[in-house]
Amino acid sequence: MTFGSGAPPFLNLGGGWCPTVDPTEPKMQRPAVPEADRAIGVPRPVLAHGSVVLVDYMGNDAAIVQAARVSYGAGTKSVRDDRGLIRYLLRHHHTTPFEMVELKFLLRLPIYVARQMVRHRTASINESSLRYSIAPDEFDLPGPEAVRQQSKVNRQGRGEPLPAEVVEAFRSDLDRVSKDAYGAYVRALEAGVARETARTILPVAYYTQWYWKIDLWNLFHFLELRLDPHAQEEIRKYAAEMAHLTRLVAPIAYEAFEEFTLDRVVLGRREQRAVRALLEGATPEAACAAADLPLTKADGAPLRSGEGIEFLAKLDRIRHAGSAGTTV
Ligand SMILES: Cc1cc2nc3c(=O)[nH]c(=O)nc-3n(C[C@H](O)[C@H](O)[C@H](O)COP(=O)(O)OP(=O)(O)OC[C@H]3O[C@@H](n4cnc5c(N)ncnc54)[C@H](O)[C@@H]3O)c2cc1C
């Protein structure tokens, strides 16, 4: 695939480093992707009251190629095609061409998810302020399937199901406490308490909304962290919707991101030693032992986590790469 007709005319560099506009070329066009244009302004629901909206985007796959060709000039002639160039740039962490693409979202999200998103410092955020406006009476009440036991293997996650009565007791407490808090909020406002003070009574299950704008490289970084199974389920749902929209804007870059970032398996030095042992015919357990990747405690009891367990999980990923559910 090439971008010959869609790419803006100042790509016509003639091998030099300084872009000059050729007056015989058609007028420079804003890069547009019809699939992404159709998605603009259409809310994609997330959780009970949340949503992700693509507000606007700047650039597309062609903008990445355009930036790279300014940087490399005639050097890119050795690259087979634009798809190959994008995949090369991503594999080799040539990041700035990806920064030429930007996406702006409008997110409606519970405050506890917003607290996780705000950690991604490379996004520009403008949040609606409860100093000026009144909070809507909307809080996140997780479905019964989302209320589960504390995970035994992942200290920050959830695991096995809980008895139905425990789930319902929690959901009913959350419902009652949230409604009580909102009632107190409204009473405070009616009694003349300043909005900026009254809002402090609202729990983190209440919703906020903001514009969230970020360039494609940093969006990929955000998606890598927040699509990961270690991220909290709720932020993963937002990340999944944002990933869908990102794929519309820059499908070739997104495909490369899936292959070289989401689906990559990184092996440390000892893990490489274990792979060498595997290639020489060792069992996974023997390979772990040879590479000092522990699978058991000192007393022989099996470990549930740690470098050895993570290595076996990586082997499992490799074994299943390309089967249903993976993107290879
Ligand atoms: C599963 C998971 C669990 C987490 N648990 C916790 C937790 O328990 N407690 C907690 O506080 N946070 C937690 N976080 C948040 C995490 O520590 C990061 O703050 C968050 O993921 C943002 O990552 P980032 O800094 O790479 O991204 P960004 O802020 O978007 O930054 C992108 C990149 O820019 C560079 N950069 C940006 N700002 C700076 C800077 N000031 N100095 C140097 N380099 C910079 C870095 O290379 C960085 O990777 C968790 C995140 C995840 C995904």
The ligand as a Tripos MOL2 file, in Angstrom:
@<TRIPOS>MOLECULE
LIG
   53    58     1     0     0
SMALL
NO_CHARGES

@<TRIPOS>ATOM
      1 C1         -1.0730   -1.9760   36.1190 C.3       1 LIG1
      2 C2         -0.6620   -0.6520   36.6920 C.ar      1 LIG1
      3 C3         -0.5630   -0.5010   38.0680 C.ar      1 LIG1
      4 C4         -0.1810    0.7310   38.6100 C.ar      1 LIG1
      5 N1         -0.1200    0.8830   39.9700 N.ar      1 LIG1
      6 C5          0.2260    2.0670   40.5100 C.ar      1 LIG1
      7 C6          0.2930    2.2600   41.9340 C.ar      1 LIG1
      8 O1          0.0440    1.3520   42.6830 O.2       1 LIG1
      9 N2          0.5990    3.4870   42.4050 N.ar      1 LIG1
     10 C7          0.9010    4.5430   41.5710 C.ar      1 LIG1
     11 O2          1.1850    5.6320   42.0580 O.2       1 LIG1
     12 N3          0.8580    4.4030   40.2260 N.ar      1 LIG1
     13 C8          0.5260    3.2000   39.6800 C.ar      1 LIG1
     14 N4          0.4680    3.0680   38.3120 N.ar      1 LIG1
     15 C9          0.7740    4.2170   37.4700 C.3       1 LIG1
     16 C10         2.1750    4.0900   36.8440 C.3       1 LIG1
     17 O3          3.1810    4.0920   37.8440 O.3       1 LIG1
     18 C11         2.4370    5.2420   35.8670 C.3       1 LIG1
     19 O4          2.3680    6.4620   36.5620 O.3       1 LIG1
     20 C12         1.4030    5.2910   34.7510 C.3       1 LIG1
     21 O5          1.2410    4.0110   34.1890 O.3       1 LIG1
     22 C13         1.8500    6.2620   33.6690 C.3       1 LIG1
     23 O6          2.9610    5.6880   33.0170 O.3       1 LIG1
     24 P1          4.0800    6.6010   32.3710 P.3       1 LIG1
     25 O7          4.7160    7.4620   33.4140 O.co2     1 LIG1
     26 O8          4.9860    5.6830   31.6200 O.co2     1 LIG1
     27 O9          3.2240    7.4530   31.3290 O.3       1 LIG1
     28 P2          3.2640    8.9780   30.9770 P.3       1 LIG1
     29 O10         3.0820    9.8350   32.1620 O.co2     1 LIG1
     30 O11         2.2790    9.1610   29.8520 O.co2     1 LIG1
     31 O12         4.6900    9.2130   30.4360 O.3       1 LIG1
     32 C14         5.1030    8.5970   29.2100 C.3       1 LIG1
     33 C15         6.6020    8.4770   29.2510 C.3       1 LIG1
     34 O13         7.1550    9.7970   29.2560 O.3       1 LIG1
     35 C16         8.2940    9.8230   30.1050 C.3       1 LIG1
     36 N5          8.0340   10.7750   31.2000 N.ar      1 LIG1
     37 C17         6.9010   11.4940   31.3970 C.ar      1 LIG1
     38 N6          7.0470   12.2920   32.4670 N.ar      1 LIG1
     39 C18         8.2670   12.0530   32.9610 C.ar      1 LIG1
     40 C19         9.0000   12.5590   34.0670 C.ar      1 LIG1
     41 N7          8.5120   13.4800   34.8870 N.pl3     1 LIG1
     42 N8         10.2370   12.0820   34.2950 N.ar      1 LIG1
     43 C20        10.7740   11.1490   33.4870 C.ar      1 LIG1
     44 N9         10.1380   10.6280   32.4080 N.ar      1 LIG1
     45 C21         8.9060   11.0860   32.1470 C.ar      1 LIG1
     46 C22         8.5150    8.4030   30.6030 C.3       1 LIG1
     47 O14         9.3720    7.7460   29.7160 O.3       1 LIG1
     48 C23         7.1400    7.7860   30.4860 C.3       1 LIG1
     49 O15         7.1550    6.3840   30.3420 O.3       1 LIG1
     50 C24         0.1100    1.8350   37.7610 C.ar      1 LIG1
     51 C25         0.0220    1.6670   36.3660 C.ar      1 LIG1
     52 C26        -0.3520    0.4550   35.8310 C.ar      1 LIG1
     53 C27        -0.4470    0.3040   34.3380 C.3       1 LIG1
@<TRIPOS>BOND
     1     1     2 1
     2     2     3 ar
     3     2    52 ar
     4     3     4 ar
     5     4     5 ar
     6     4    50 ar
     7     5     6 ar
     8     6     7 ar
     9     6    13 1
    10     7     8 2
    11     7     9 ar
    12     9    10 ar
    13    10    11 2
    14    10    12 ar
    15    12    13 ar
    16    13    14 ar
    17    14    15 1
    18    14    50 ar
    19    15    16 1
    20    16    17 1
    21    16    18 1
    22    18    19 1
    23    18    20 1
    24    20    21 1
    25    20    22 1
    26    22    23 1
    27    23    24 1
    28    24    25 2
    29    24    26 1
    30    24    27 1
    31    27    28 1
    32    28    29 2
    33    28    30 1
    34    28    31 1
    35    31    32 1
    36    32    33 1
    37    33    34 1
    38    33    48 1
    39    34    35 1
    40    35    36 1
    41    35    46 1
    42    36    37 ar
    43    36    45 ar
    44    37    38 ar
    45    38    39 ar
    46    39    40 ar
    47    39    45 ar
    48    40    41 1
    49    40    42 ar
    50    42    43 ar
    51    43    44 ar
    52    44    45 ar
    53    46    47 1
    54    46    48 1
    55    48    49 1
    56    50    51 ar
    57    51    52 ar
    58    52    53 1
@<TRIPOS>SUBSTRUCTURE
     1 LIG1         1 GROUP 0 **** ****
